[in-house]
Amino acid sequence: MRSFTKLVVNEWLKMSKKRSFLVPYVLIAAFIAGMLYMMYNYSDQLPSFLEFAGMVISRNGLGQMLTLLVIICTAGIVAKEHSLGTIKLLLIRSQSRSRILASKYVAVLLFILSIFVFTLAAALLGGGLVFGFGGSLETGWNDVLSGALYQVIYTLVYVTIAFLASILTRSSGATIGIGMFLVVLEELVVVLLSRYEFTKYLIFANADLSVYVNGNPPMPGMTLTFSSVVIAAYVVLFLAVSFVTFKKRDVA
């Protein structure tokens, strides 16, 4: 367990040493500051700090942008090892390929967590300083935290797809392109295929669990439990393909 932890820490250090590592955090802070300025100066009704945080973390706020940022920042965690030739040095270690790949995926999960914790903390603090730390009759802590959880799951789904794409293509550019393409066009895909029964089993129709908050499932018969099971099944499938491919592929 200690050796695996060292692998994860090593992957995190490789990510954090990049010059671009802090860019997403700066962008998030800038967007939140911009939203605060616009709402404070031009909104007829100011939200509570909890309402503002819930708005920021939602998919209609910065949620989708956060997903894209994570995909862009983690696309090279496997692909760059191939392009730089460091994958050979990595695989001659005593650690198995599965443990090495698992450490990379865990590092990606930690990055997702850090992005969302930073965003939520910045939104709560910024909202409190600008709008006050008073409560809200419509939005509570449970609403904000559940909204954040749904967005983390949404991001996890597409980052896992991008992780698989990174292994299959060995290209950071292709991984980013595939990830952005799927995130941007997912709604269109669901709308175009909504007449077909099989659509409710597609990952695109199930990734956003926040739709169930207002009781608006993507298709009739779909429930929060159903979508959660579908998401879990797809994530397991994507990871299984990733690990099998990574273990069997020749890197020479």
C-alpha positions as CSV (number, residue, x, y, z in Angstrom):
1,M,0.0,0.0,0.0
2,R,2.8,2.4,0.8
3,S,4.5,1.8,-2.6
4,F,1.2,2.5,-4.3
5,T,0.8,5.7,-2.3
6,K,4.3,6.7,-3.5
7,L,3.2,6.1,-7.1
8,V,0.2,8.4,-6.7
9,V,2.3,11.1,-5.0
10,N,4.8,10.9,-7.8
11,E,2.0,11.3,-10.4
12,W,0.6,14.2,-8.5
13,L,4.0,15.9,-8.3
14,K,4.5,15.4,-12.1
15,M,1.2,17.2,-12.7
16,S,1.8,20.0,-10.2
17,K,5.3,20.8,-11.5
18,K,3.9,21.8,-14.9
19,R,3.7,25.5,-15.5
20,S,0.1,25.2,-16.6
21,F,-0.9,23.5,-13.3
22,L,-2.3,26.6,-11.7
23,V,-4.0,27.9,-14.8
24,P,-7.4,26.3,-14.2
25,Y,-7.5,27.6,-10.6
26,V,-6.7,31.1,-11.8
27,L,-9.4,30.9,-14.5
28,I,-12.0,29.6,-12.0
29,A,-11.2,32.4,-9.6
30,A,-11.5,35.0,-12.5
31,F,-14.8,33.6,-13.7
32,I,-16.2,33.7,-10.1
33,A,-15.0,37.2,-9.6
34,G,-16.6,38.2,-12.9
35,M,-19.9,36.6,-12.0
36,L,-19.9,38.3,-8.6
37,Y,-19.2,41.7,-10.2
38,M,-22.0,41.3,-12.8
39,M,-24.6,40.1,-10.3
40,Y,-23.8,42.7,-7.7
41,N,-24.0,45.6,-10.1
42,Y,-26.6,44.5,-12.6
43,S,-28.9,42.0,-10.9
44,D,-32.3,43.2,-9.6
45,Q,-32.4,40.5,-6.9
46,L,-29.2,39.4,-5.2
47,P,-28.8,35.7,-4.2
48,S,-27.6,34.4,-0.9
49,F,-24.1,33.0,-0.7
50,L,-25.5,29.5,-0.8
51,E,-27.6,30.2,-3.9
52,F,-24.6,31.8,-5.6
53,A,-22.4,28.7,-4.8
54,G,-25.1,26.4,-6.0
55,M,-25.3,28.4,-9.2
56,V,-21.6,28.4,-9.8
57,I,-21.1,24.7,-9.3
58,S,-24.1,23.6,-11.4
59,R,-23.8,22.5,-15.0
60,N,-25.4,25.7,-16.2
61,G,-22.9,27.7,-14.2
62,L,-19.2,26.7,-14.4
63,G,-19.9,23.0,-14.1
64,Q,-19.4,22.1,-17.7
65,M,-16.3,24.4,-18.0
66,L,-14.8,22.6,-15.0
67,T,-15.3,19.2,-16.8
68,L,-13.5,20.6,-19.8
69,L,-10.7,22.0,-17.8
70,V,-10.1,18.7,-16.0
71,I,-10.1,16.9,-19.4
72,I,-7.6,19.3,-20.9
73,C,-5.3,19.3,-17.8
74,T,-5.2,15.5,-17.4
75,A,-5.2,14.4,-21.1
76,G,-1.5,13.9,-21.1
77,I,-1.1,11.9,-18.0
78,V,-0.8,8.7,-20.1
79,A,-0.4,10.0,-23.6
80,K,2.6,12.2,-22.8
81,E,4.5,9.3,-21.4
82,H,4.3,7.7,-24.9
83,S,5.1,10.9,-26.8
84,L,8.1,11.7,-24.6
85,G,9.3,8.1,-24.5
86,T,9.2,8.0,-20.7
87,I,6.7,5.2,-20.7
88,K,9.5,2.7,-21.2
89,L,11.4,3.9,-18.1
90,L,8.1,3.8,-16.1
91,L,7.4,0.2,-17.0
92,I,10.8,-1.2,-16.1
93,R,10.1,-0.5,-12.4
94,S,9.2,-3.3,-10.1
95,Q,5.6,-2.1,-10.0
96,S,3.1,-3.9,-12.3
97,R,1.4,-2.1,-15.2
98,S,-1.9,-2.2,-13.4
99,R,-0.6,-0.4,-10.3
100,I,1.1,2.2,-12.5
101,L,-2.1,2.9,-14.4
102,A,-4.2,2.8,-11.3
103,S,-1.9,5.4,-9.7
104,K,-2.4,7.7,-12.7
105,Y,-6.2,7.3,-12.5
106,V,-6.2,8.1,-8.7
107,A,-4.1,11.2,-9.4
108,V,-6.7,12.3,-11.9
109,L,-9.5,11.7,-9.3
110,L,-7.5,13.8,-6.8
111,F,-7.2,16.6,-9.4
112,I,-11.0,16.5,-10.0
113,L,-11.5,16.7,-6.2
114,S,-9.1,19.6,-5.9
115,I,-10.8,21.6,-8.7
116,F,-14.3,21.2,-7.2
117,V,-13.2,21.9,-3.6
118,F,-11.4,25.0,-4.8
119,T,-14.4,26.1,-6.9
120,L,-16.9,25.5,-4.1
121,A,-14.7,27.2,-1.5
122,A,-14.1,30.2,-3.7
123,A,-17.8,30.5,-4.6
124,L,-18.9,30.3,-0.9
125,L,-16.3,32.8,0.3
126,G,-16.8,35.2,-2.6
127,G,-20.6,35.0,-2.3
128,G,-20.4,35.5,1.4
129,L,-18.2,38.5,1.2
130,V,-20.3,40.2,-1.5
131,F,-23.8,39.1,-0.6
132,G,-23.4,38.3,3.0
133,F,-23.4,35.0,4.9
134,G,-27.1,35.0,5.6
135,G,-29.2,31.9,5.0
136,S,-31.7,31.2,2.2
137,L,-35.2,29.9,2.3
138,E,-34.8,28.2,-1.0
139,T,-31.2,26.8,-1.0
140,G,-29.6,25.0,1.8
141,W,-26.2,23.3,2.4
142,N,-27.7,19.9,1.3
143,D,-28.7,21.5,-2.1
144,V,-25.3,22.9,-2.7
145,L,-23.4,19.8,-1.7
146,S,-25.6,17.4,-3.6
147,G,-25.3,19.7,-6.7
148,A,-21.5,19.6,-6.3
149,L,-21.6,15.8,-6.0
150,Y,-23.7,15.4,-9.1
151,Q,-21.3,17.6,-11.0
152,V,-18.3,15.6,-9.7
153,I,-19.9,12.4,-11.0
154,Y,-20.6,14.0,-14.3
155,T,-17.0,15.1,-14.6
156,L,-15.8,11.7,-13.5
157,V,-17.7,10.0,-16.3
158,Y,-16.2,12.1,-19.1
159,V,-12.7,12.2,-17.6
160,T,-12.8,8.4,-17.5
161,I,-13.8,8.3,-21.2
162,A,-10.9,10.7,-21.9
163,F,-8.6,8.5,-19.8
164,L,-9.5,5.5,-22.0
165,A,-9.1,7.6,-25.1
166,S,-5.6,8.6,-23.9
167,I,-4.6,5.0,-23.7
168,L,-6.1,4.0,-27.0
169,T,-4.8,6.9,-29.0
170,R,-1.6,7.8,-27.1
171,S,-2.3,11.4,-28.2
172,S,-3.0,14.3,-25.8
173,G,-4.6,16.3,-28.7
174,A,-6.9,13.5,-29.7
175,T,-7.9,12.9,-26.1
176,I,-8.8,16.5,-25.6
177,G,-10.7,16.6,-28.9
178,I,-12.7,13.5,-28.1
179,G,-13.5,14.7,-24.6
180,M,-14.6,18.2,-25.6
181,F,-16.6,16.8,-28.5
182,L,-18.6,14.4,-26.3
183,V,-19.2,17.0,-23.5
184,V,-20.4,19.7,-26.0
185,L,-22.6,17.5,-28.1
186,E,-24.0,15.1,-25.6
187,E,-27.3,16.9,-25.3
188,L,-27.7,17.0,-29.1
189,V,-27.0,13.2,-29.3
190,V,-29.7,12.5,-26.7
191,V,-32.2,14.8,-28.4
192,L,-31.6,13.2,-31.8
193,L,-31.9,9.6,-30.4
194,S,-34.7,10.3,-27.9
195,R,-37.3,8.5,-30.0
196,Y,-35.4,5.2,-29.6
197,E,-35.8,3.1,-26.4
198,F,-32.1,2.2,-26.3
199,T,-31.1,5.8,-25.8
200,K,-31.9,5.6,-22.0
201,Y,-29.0,3.1,-21.7
202,L,-26.5,5.4,-23.3
203,I,-24.0,7.1,-21.0
204,F,-24.8,10.5,-22.4
205,A,-28.4,10.3,-21.2
206,N,-27.4,9.3,-17.7
207,A,-24.3,11.3,-16.9
208,D,-26.1,14.4,-15.5
209,L,-27.8,13.3,-12.3
210,S,-28.9,16.9,-11.4
211,V,-31.9,16.6,-13.8
212,Y,-33.6,14.4,-11.2
213,V,-33.6,17.3,-8.6
214,N,-36.5,18.9,-10.4
215,G,-38.1,15.6,-11.4
216,N,-37.2,15.9,-15.1
217,P,-35.7,12.6,-16.2
218,P,-34.2,12.7,-19.7
219,M,-36.6,10.0,-20.8
220,P,-39.8,8.4,-19.3
221,G,-39.0,5.5,-17.0
222,M,-35.6,6.7,-16.0
223,T,-34.8,7.2,-12.3
224,L,-31.9,8.4,-10.2
225,T,-31.1,4.8,-9.2
226,F,-31.3,3.7,-12.8
227,S,-28.9,6.3,-14.0
228,S,-26.5,5.7,-11.1
229,V,-26.4,2.0,-12.0
230,V,-25.8,2.8,-15.7
231,I,-23.0,5.2,-14.8
232,A,-21.3,2.7,-12.5
233,A,-21.5,0.0,-15.3
234,Y,-20.0,2.3,-17.9
235,V,-17.2,3.5,-15.6
236,V,-16.3,-0.1,-14.8
237,L,-16.4,-1.0,-18.5
238,F,-14.2,2.0,-19.5
239,L,-11.7,1.2,-16.8
240,A,-11.6,-2.5,-17.7
241,V,-10.9,-1.7,-21.3
242,S,-8.2,0.8,-20.2
243,F,-6.4,-1.6,-18.0
244,V,-6.6,-4.6,-20.4
245,T,-5.3,-2.4,-23.3
246,F,-2.5,-0.9,-21.2
247,K,-1.3,-4.3,-19.9
248,K,-1.3,-6.0,-23.3
249,R,-0.1,-3.1,-25.5
250,D,3.6,-3.2,-26.7
251,V,5.3,0.0,-25.9
252,A,8.5,-0.8,-27.7
